[in-house]
């Protein structure tokens, strides 16, 4: 059974973000005891209407975090860590704060939690941890981080595995590829394309030869809950993706066709330096350990996503 009990207490770090908001909504269907910690309070007011307890705190500040959880006497059964942010800034140009955000924040969180009550801890990883490893990327491959962001994610993955194997910590790492869906940040790839197409505007893009792996957000949320509740998954790193390679060009053309507007300027945007041109997952471990596979086709997922952004115009 892939549901929480009505008495389970859940903590979501980064609950105001794209995936976090979808996860919060799903958790509330099972239990009223959902707490979200986030740096910003942009969506905190909306959470209060949903009976979600919202705490504005910085997990890189250990004393602030400890004080927050101690004073409010917080004890949780399940924790989801979606904290930190995506940024490919080089280390010498400010990358240290990325490492602090993802890795130091994780260590602080583990230190401050009530480990005796904790049943499941889901750490969110990234396909960027694979660096330029050949596709399809598999969990047994050695991580090859090429940025402070991917380094911090790889370190977090190793940390959770170490804790699980040596101290029985109930942690699992889910390594996401390209997650999309309603409510994603407007500055991300698909929302930018969709909004330009809805306005029938020209937009810059690369030649689009990169192969990527797109997975709809609700399928990703399913995997997160299944991983939290799974005893067999503990201590593992698990790819969460569709397992289907698609070129960026093909996806852009599909969006243009579905909307009936938009003019891509192919090649006007350069490829990112060091970019892996083939980044798509082997998801056999997710099927084996979680019994999970994505249920939403690209066509249906794009349709829901396009309708969301159309409603915001």
C-alpha positions as CSV (number, residue, x, y, z in Angstrom):
1,X,0.0,0.0,0.0
2,X,1.6,3.3,-1.2
3,X,-0.1,5.6,1.3
4,X,0.8,7.1,4.6
5,X,-1.4,6.5,7.7
6,X,-3.6,9.3,9.0
7,X,-1.3,9.8,12.0
8,X,2.0,9.9,10.1
9,X,3.9,13.2,10.4
10,X,5.7,14.4,7.3
11,X,8.4,17.0,6.8
12,X,9.1,18.4,3.4
13,X,12.3,20.6,2.9
14,X,11.8,22.9,-0.1
15,X,8.0,22.4,0.0
16,X,7.3,25.7,-1.7
17,X,9.2,24.6,-4.9
18,X,7.8,23.1,-8.0
19,X,8.0,19.4,-7.0
20,X,7.6,20.2,-3.3
21,X,4.1,21.7,-3.9
22,X,2.9,18.7,-5.8
23,X,4.3,16.4,-3.1
24,X,2.6,18.4,-0.4
25,X,-0.7,18.2,-2.1
26,X,-0.4,14.4,-2.4
27,X,0.7,13.9,1.2
28,X,-2.3,15.9,2.5
29,X,-4.6,13.3,0.9
30,X,-3.3,10.8,3.5
31,X,-2.5,12.8,6.6
32,X,-3.1,16.3,8.0
33,X,0.3,16.4,9.7
34,X,2.4,18.0,7.0
35,X,5.2,20.5,7.7
36,X,7.1,22.5,5.1
37,X,10.4,24.2,5.7
38,X,11.6,26.7,3.0
39,X,13.8,29.8,2.8
40,X,11.2,31.9,1.1
41,X,7.6,32.5,2.1
42,X,6.2,33.2,-1.3
43,X,3.8,30.2,-1.1
44,X,3.7,30.0,2.7
45,X,0.4,31.8,2.9
46,X,-1.2,29.4,0.4
47,X,-0.1,26.5,2.6
48,X,-1.9,27.9,5.6
49,X,-5.1,27.6,3.7
50,X,-4.4,23.9,3.1
51,X,-3.6,23.2,6.8
52,X,0.1,22.8,6.1
53,X,2.4,24.1,8.8
54,X,4.9,26.4,7.1
55,X,8.3,27.2,8.7
56,X,10.6,29.8,7.1
57,X,14.2,28.6,8.0
58,X,17.6,28.1,6.5
59,X,18.8,24.5,6.8
60,X,22.4,25.7,6.3
61,X,22.1,27.5,9.7
62,X,22.3,24.5,12.0
63,X,21.5,26.4,15.2
64,X,18.5,28.1,13.6
65,X,17.2,24.7,12.4
66,X,17.8,22.9,15.7
67,X,16.1,25.7,17.6
68,X,13.1,25.7,15.1
69,X,12.6,21.9,15.5
70,X,13.3,21.8,19.3
71,X,11.1,24.8,20.3
72,X,8.1,23.5,18.3
73,X,8.8,19.9,19.6
74,X,8.8,18.5,16.0
75,X,9.2,14.8,15.5
76,X,8.6,13.3,12.0
77,X,8.0,9.8,10.6
78,X,9.0,10.7,7.0
79,X,11.2,13.4,5.6
80,X,11.7,14.5,2.0
81,X,14.7,16.7,1.3
82,X,14.2,18.9,-1.8
83,X,16.2,21.7,-0.4
84,X,18.7,23.8,-2.3
85,X,18.5,25.2,-5.8
86,X,19.7,24.4,-9.3
87,X,22.6,26.5,-10.5
88,X,25.7,25.7,-12.6
89,X,27.9,28.5,-11.3
90,X,31.6,27.6,-11.3
91,X,33.2,27.1,-7.9
92,X,35.5,30.2,-8.1
93,X,32.5,32.4,-9.1
94,X,30.3,31.6,-6.1
95,X,29.9,27.8,-6.2
96,X,30.7,27.3,-2.6
97,X,27.2,28.5,-1.5
98,X,25.8,25.7,-3.7
99,X,27.8,23.1,-1.8
100,X,26.6,24.6,1.5
101,X,23.0,24.7,0.3
102,X,22.9,21.0,-0.7
103,X,25.5,19.2,1.3
104,X,26.0,21.2,4.5
105,X,22.2,21.7,4.7
106,X,21.7,17.9,4.5
107,X,24.1,17.2,7.3
108,X,22.5,19.8,9.5
109,X,19.1,18.3,8.8
110,X,20.2,14.8,9.7
111,X,21.8,16.0,12.9
112,X,18.7,17.8,14.0
113,X,16.1,15.1,13.3
114,X,14.6,12.7,15.8
115,X,16.3,9.5,14.4
116,X,14.4,7.2,16.8
117,X,11.1,8.0,15.3
118,X,12.2,8.4,11.7
119,X,10.9,5.7,9.3
120,X,12.0,7.0,6.0
121,X,14.2,9.8,4.6
122,X,14.1,10.6,0.8
123,X,17.0,12.6,-0.5
124,X,16.6,14.1,-4.0
125,X,19.6,13.6,-6.2
126,X,20.2,14.7,-9.8
127,X,21.2,13.2,-13.2
128,X,24.0,15.9,-13.2
129,X,25.9,13.6,-10.8
130,X,26.7,11.4,-13.8
131,X,28.6,14.2,-15.5
132,X,29.7,12.9,-18.9
133,X,29.1,9.2,-18.2
134,X,27.8,7.3,-21.3
135,X,24.0,6.8,-21.7
136,X,21.9,5.1,-20.5
137,X,23.1,6.2,-17.1
138,X,22.9,3.5,-14.5
139,X,23.2,3.7,-10.7
140,X,26.3,1.5,-10.6
141,X,28.3,4.1,-12.6
142,X,30.8,6.2,-10.8
143,X,29.7,9.8,-10.3
144,X,31.6,12.3,-12.3
145,X,30.5,15.8,-11.1
146,X,31.5,18.7,-13.3
147,X,30.1,21.6,-11.3
148,X,29.7,22.6,-7.6
149,X,26.0,21.7,-8.0
150,X,26.6,18.1,-9.2
151,X,29.5,17.7,-6.7
152,X,27.2,18.7,-3.8
153,X,24.5,16.2,-5.0
154,X,27.0,13.4,-5.4
155,X,28.4,14.1,-1.9
156,X,24.9,14.0,-0.5
157,X,24.2,10.7,-2.2
158,X,27.3,9.1,-0.7
159,X,26.5,10.6,2.7
160,X,23.0,9.0,2.7
161,X,24.4,5.6,1.6
162,X,27.1,5.8,4.2
163,X,24.6,6.5,7.0
164,X,22.3,3.8,5.8
165,X,25.0,1.1,5.5
166,X,26.9,1.9,8.7
167,X,24.2,3.3,11.1
168,X,20.9,1.9,9.8
169,X,19.6,5.4,8.8
170,X,16.4,4.8,6.7
171,X,17.6,6.9,3.8
172,X,17.2,6.5,0.0
173,X,18.4,8.7,-2.8
174,X,16.2,9.4,-5.8
175,X,18.1,10.6,-8.8
176,X,15.8,12.8,-11.0
177,X,16.4,13.5,-14.6
178,X,14.2,16.2,-16.4
179,X,11.0,16.7,-14.4
180,X,8.3,18.8,-15.9
181,X,4.6,19.7,-15.3
182,X,2.3,22.4,-14.1
183,X,3.7,25.0,-11.8
184,X,7.3,24.8,-12.8
185,X,9.5,27.9,-12.6
186,X,8.9,30.1,-15.6
187,X,12.7,30.3,-16.1
188,X,13.0,26.6,-16.8
189,X,13.3,25.1,-20.2
190,X,9.8,23.8,-21.0
191,X,7.8,26.7,-19.4
192,X,9.9,29.2,-21.4
193,X,9.2,27.3,-24.7
194,X,5.5,26.8,-23.9
195,X,4.9,30.5,-23.0
196,X,6.6,31.7,-26.2
197,X,4.6,29.3,-28.3
198,X,1.3,30.4,-26.6
199,X,2.2,34.0,-27.5
200,X,3.4,32.9,-31.0
201,X,6.7,34.5,-30.4
202,X,10.2,33.7,-31.6
203,X,12.5,32.0,-29.0
204,X,16.1,31.1,-28.8
205,X,17.2,27.5,-28.5
206,X,20.2,25.3,-29.2
207,X,20.3,23.0,-32.3
208,X,18.4,20.6,-30.0
209,X,20.6,17.5,-30.6
210,X,20.8,16.7,-26.9
211,X,19.0,13.6,-25.8
212,X,17.1,14.0,-22.6
213,X,14.8,12.0,-20.3
214,X,11.4,13.7,-19.5
215,X,9.3,12.6,-16.6
216,X,5.9,14.1,-15.5
217,X,5.9,15.5,-12.0
218,X,3.0,13.4,-10.6
219,X,4.8,10.2,-11.6
220,X,7.9,11.6,-9.8
221,X,5.8,12.2,-6.7
222,X,4.5,8.6,-6.8
223,X,8.1,7.4,-6.8
224,X,9.0,9.6,-3.8
225,X,6.1,8.2,-1.7
226,X,6.9,4.6,-2.7
227,X,10.5,5.1,-1.8
228,X,9.7,6.6,1.6
229,X,7.5,3.6,2.4
230,X,9.8,0.9,1.0
231,X,12.1,-1.0,3.3
232,X,13.9,-2.6,0.4
233,X,14.9,0.7,-1.2
234,X,16.7,2.0,1.9
235,X,20.4,2.6,1.3
236,X,20.0,2.7,-2.5
237,X,20.4,5.3,-5.1
238,X,17.6,5.0,-7.7
239,X,17.1,6.7,-11.0
240,X,13.6,8.2,-11.4
241,X,12.9,9.0,-15.1
242,X,11.0,7.7,-18.1
243,X,13.9,5.7,-19.5
244,X,13.0,7.1,-23.0
245,X,15.6,9.3,-24.8
246,X,14.1,12.2,-26.6
247,X,16.0,15.0,-28.5
248,X,15.4,18.5,-27.3
249,X,14.5,19.4,-30.9
250,X,11.8,16.7,-31.0
251,X,10.2,17.9,-27.8
252,X,10.3,21.6,-28.9
253,X,8.7,20.7,-32.2
254,X,6.0,18.7,-30.4
255,X,5.2,21.7,-28.2
256,X,5.0,24.0,-31.3
257,X,2.7,21.5,-33.1
258,X,0.4,21.0,-30.1
259,X,0.0,24.7,-29.5
260,X,0.1,25.7,-33.1
261,X,2.4,28.7,-32.6
262,X,5.9,29.7,-31.7
263,X,9.1,30.1,-33.9
264,X,12.2,28.4,-32.6
265,X,15.5,30.0,-33.6
266,X,17.6,26.8,-33.9
267,X,21.2,27.3,-33.0
268,X,20.8,30.8,-31.5
269,X,21.6,29.5,-28.0
270,X,25.0,27.7,-27.5
271,X,25.3,24.3,-25.9
272,X,26.5,24.6,-22.3
273,X,30.2,24.0,-21.9
274,X,30.9,20.4,-20.9
275,X,27.2,19.5,-21.5
276,X,26.5,15.8,-21.7
277,X,24.7,15.3,-25.0
278,X,23.1,12.0,-24.0
279,X,21.5,12.1,-20.6
280,X,18.8,9.4,-20.1
281,X,18.3,6.8,-17.5
282,X,18.2,3.1,-17.0
283,X,15.2,2.7,-14.7
284,X,15.3,-1.0,-14.1
285,X,16.3,-0.6,-10.4
286,X,13.2,1.6,-9.8
287,X,11.0,-1.1,-11.3
288,X,12.7,-3.8,-9.2
289,X,12.9,-2.1,-5.8
290,X,9.8,0.1,-5.9
291,X,7.6,-1.5,-8.5
292,X,7.5,1.9,-10.1
293,X,7.4,3.1,-13.7
294,X,6.0,6.3,-15.1
295,X,2.3,6.3,-16.0
296,X,2.0,9.5,-17.9
297,X,2.8,9.7,-21.6
298,X,4.7,12.7,-23.0
299,X,1.6,13.7,-25.0
300,X,-0.6,13.7,-21.9
301,X,2.0,15.3,-19.7
302,X,2.6,18.1,-22.2
303,X,-1.1,18.6,-22.6
304,X,-1.7,19.1,-18.9
305,X,1.4,21.4,-18.7
306,X,0.3,23.5,-21.7
307,X,-3.2,23.9,-20.3
308,X,-1.8,25.1,-17.0
309,X,0.3,27.9,-18.6
310,X,-2.5,28.8,-21.0
311,X,-4.7,29.4,-17.9
312,X,-2.1,31.8,-16.5
313,X,-2.1,34.1,-19.6
